[in-house]
């Protein structure tokens, strides 16, 4: 997994501002279903936003890092209860992928 540069991270943060939250960590914490959901969402979109509910047993930082590790993604940002993850897709056409350069 490549490490994101600060410039790439800043670009992804800007792109994430307009994203809807699609991943929710609730009181069950992080299970196989959540990891599978994150994995398929990353493959389809490359950049996803998640939220950790108040009743979750993990912090947003812990959730972001655990999901990123399991889904082979990069943590772009963690602010409050929200987090953003990125992973380059291998199924999206090359010209439609997020350009990080």
Secondary structure, DSSP 8 states (H G I E B T S, - for coil): -----HHHHHHHHHHHTT--EEEEE-TT-S-HHHHHHHHHHHHHHSEEEEEE-TT-SS-HHHHHHHHHHHHT-EEEEEETTEEEEE---SSS-GGGS----
